[in-house]
Amino acid sequence: MSAVLKIISITQLTHDVRQIRVEKPEGYSYEPGQATEVAVNKQGWKEEFRPFTFTSLTEENYLEFVIKSYSSHDGVTEQIGKLKEGDELIIKDAWGAISYKGSGVFLAGGAGITPFIAIFRDLKNKGKLAGNTLIFSNKTSRDVILEDEFRELLGDDFISVITDEKPGYESSAHRFLGGHIDRDFLKQNIDDFSQSFYVCGPEAFNEAMIDELKELGASPDSLVFEE
């Protein structure tokens, strides 16, 4: 299917990330963690579909996306960054391989957090958040998406990792690495490598995390990621 949907609200979450809510077609459903193909309903962009994850839950009466805009690229996300309420998006059917398989550790890099947003919101509604940990890696502290919500949902089980910032001070809110998450960091922050692991981020992040987790004893069957 393909549907043209009007934007009903836009909220700026960070300097380059927006939360966009659109109308929901009757009978449209999806699972937490799933995505769809999205295009901008404007001349020259109607056939330029890109994948974006739903951050709303299927029982809500709108569809929500959290989208990072890359203004340096003349592409779809730049166009989405220019949209306003009343503009329209085109969406297709839901799809996606990331779904909840049981409690474990979620590893997200940047905008790769988006499949986990709906999963955590759904788990909260079901009273099943306990036993889950989120390790969320970003370049700077201003890049952290929905930081307050994750702290409220997960408390001490939310670990915010900052890789490219040297603040010159200690912070209880973030772990400043001055580099990427490596094997030593994973060993220091994860006690059990037999549990489920959910990985989503840029391709290099995904490959590095999956390789390190396997080396540390995680079973390939316990790794959940979009191939």
C-alpha positions in Angstrom: 0.0 0.0 0.0 0.9 3.7 -0.3 -0.7 6.5 1.6 -0.4 10.3 1.6 -0.5 11.6 5.2 -0.7 15.1 6.5 1.8 16.2 9.2 -0.1 17.1 12.4 2.8 18.2 14.6 6.6 18.8 14.5 8.8 19.0 17.7 12.5 19.8 17.6 14.3 17.3 19.9 17.9 18.2 19.2 19.7 20.7 16.9 19.3 18.3 14.0 16.5 15.8 15.0 12.8 16.3 14.8 9.8 14.4 16.0 7.2 14.3 13.3 3.6 13.1 13.8 1.3 12.4 10.9 -2.2 11.1 10.4 -2.7 7.4 10.7 -4.6 5.4 8.0 -7.5 3.3 9.3 -6.4 -0.2 10.0 -2.7 0.5 9.7 -0.6 -1.6 12.2 3.0 -2.5 13.0 5.1 -3.9 15.8 7.5 -1.9 18.0 10.8 -1.7 16.2 9.4 -1.9 12.7 9.9 0.7 10.0 8.3 1.9 6.7 9.5 3.6 3.5 8.8 7.4 3.6 8.9 10.0 0.9 8.0 13.7 0.8 4.9 14.6 -1.1 6.4 17.4 -3.2 7.4 17.7 -6.8 10.7 15.8 -7.4 10.6 13.9 -4.2 7.5 11.7 -4.4 9.5 8.6 -5.6 12.5 9.2 -3.2 11.6 6.7 -0.5 13.9 6.2 2.6 13.4 3.8 5.6 12.3 5.4 8.9 11.3 3.6 12.1 8.0 4.2 13.9 8.5 5.7 17.4 4.8 5.7 18.1 2.9 2.5 19.2 0.4 0.9 16.9 -2.5 1.6 19.4 -2.0 5.4 19.1 -4.1 7.4 16.7 -1.1 8.9 14.8 2.2 7.7 13.3 5.4 9.2 14.8 8.9 9.3 13.4 12.1 10.7 15.0 14.3 11.8 12.0 17.8 13.3 11.9 18.3 15.8 9.1 21.6 16.0 7.3 21.6 19.5 6.0 25.0 19.0 4.2 23.3 16.5 1.9 20.8 17.5 -0.8 18.7 14.6 0.1 15.4 13.3 1.7 16.3 14.1 5.3 17.3 17.6 4.3 13.8 18.0 2.7 12.1 16.5 5.8 14.0 19.1 7.9 12.3 21.9 6.0 8.7 20.5 6.3 6.1 22.2 8.4 2.7 21.3 9.8 0.2 20.6 7.1 2.8 19.3 4.6 2.5 15.7 3.6 4.5 12.5 3.7 4.0 9.3 1.7 4.4 6.0 3.5 4.2 2.3 2.5 3.7 -0.9 4.5 5.5 -1.7 7.7 8.5 -4.0 7.8 11.6 -4.7 9.9 13.6 -7.4 11.6 14.2 -5.7 14.9 11.7 -6.9 17.5 11.8 -7.7 21.2 13.0 -11.2 22.0 13.4 -10.8 25.8 15.4 -8.7 28.3 18.9 -7.8 27.4 21.3 -5.0 26.4 20.4 -2.5 23.7 23.4 -0.9 21.9 22.5 2.2 19.8 24.6 4.6 17.8 23.2 8.0 17.0 19.9 7.9 15.1 20.1 4.1 15.4 18.2 4.6 18.6 14.9 4.9 16.8 13.8 1.2 16.7 14.3 1.0 20.4 12.1 4.0 21.3 8.9 2.2 20.6 10.2 -1.0 22.1 10.9 0.7 25.4 7.6 2.6 25.4 5.8 -0.6 24.8 7.7 -2.4 27.5 6.8 0.4 29.9 3.1 0.1 29.1 3.3 -3.7 29.8 5.4 -3.3 33.0 8.3 -5.3 31.5 11.1 -2.8 31.4 13.1 -4.5 34.2 16.2 -6.3 33.2 16.9 -4.2 30.1 19.9 -1.9 29.7 20.5 0.8 27.1 24.0 1.9 26.0 23.5 4.9 23.7 26.5 6.3 21.9 26.7 9.8 20.5 29.4 12.1 19.3 28.5 15.0 21.6 26.1 15.5 24.5 23.9 17.8 22.4 23.3 14.9 20.0 21.5 12.7 22.6 17.9 12.1 21.5 15.2 11.9 24.1 17.7 11.7 27.0 15.2 12.7 29.7 12.7 10.1 28.6 15.4 7.3 28.7 16.5 8.4 32.1 12.9 8.3 33.4 12.3 4.9 31.8 15.5 3.1 32.7 17.2 5.1 35.5 20.7 3.7 36.1 20.2 1.1 33.3 20.6 4.0 30.8 24.3 4.6 29.9 24.9 7.6 27.7 28.3 7.4 26.0 29.9 10.5 24.4 32.8 9.7 22.0 34.0 13.0 20.4 33.7 15.5 23.2 36.2 16.5 25.8 34.2 18.6 28.3 37.0 19.0 30.9 34.7 18.1 33.8 33.2 15.0 35.3 29.6 14.2 34.5 27.2 11.7 36.1 25.0 12.0 33.0 27.5 10.8 30.4 30.5 8.6 30.0 33.1 10.6 28.0 35.3 8.1 26.1 37.3 10.3 23.8 36.9 7.4 21.3 34.5 4.6 20.4 33.0 1.9 22.5 35.5 -1.0 22.6 35.8 -4.4 24.1 37.1 -3.2 27.4 34.1 -0.8 27.8 31.7 -3.7 27.0 33.4 -5.9 29.6 33.2 -3.2 32.2 29.5 -2.5 31.7 28.0 -5.9 30.8 28.1 -8.8 33.3 26.3 -11.5 31.2 27.1 -12.2 27.6 24.5 -15.0 27.4 21.6 -12.6 27.3 20.0 -10.9 24.2 21.7 -8.0 22.5 20.0 -5.5 20.3 22.2 -3.5 18.0 21.3 -0.5 15.7 23.4 2.3 14.3 25.6 3.2 11.4 27.0 0.2 9.5 30.5 0.6 11.0 29.0 0.7 14.6 26.9 -2.4 14.0 29.8 -4.4 12.6 32.1 -3.4 15.4 29.6 -4.1 18.2 28.5 -7.5 16.7 32.2 -8.6 16.3 33.1 -7.5 19.8 30.0 -9.2 21.4 30.8 -12.5 19.6 34.4 -12.3 20.8 33.1 -11.8 24.3 30.9 -14.9 24.1 27.6 -13.7 22.8 25.8 -16.3 20.7 25.0 -15.3 17.2 21.4 -16.4 17.9 21.2 -13.8 20.7 22.0 -10.9 18.4 19.1 -8.8 17.1 19.9 -6.4 14.3 18.7 -5.2 10.9 20.6 -7.0 8.2 
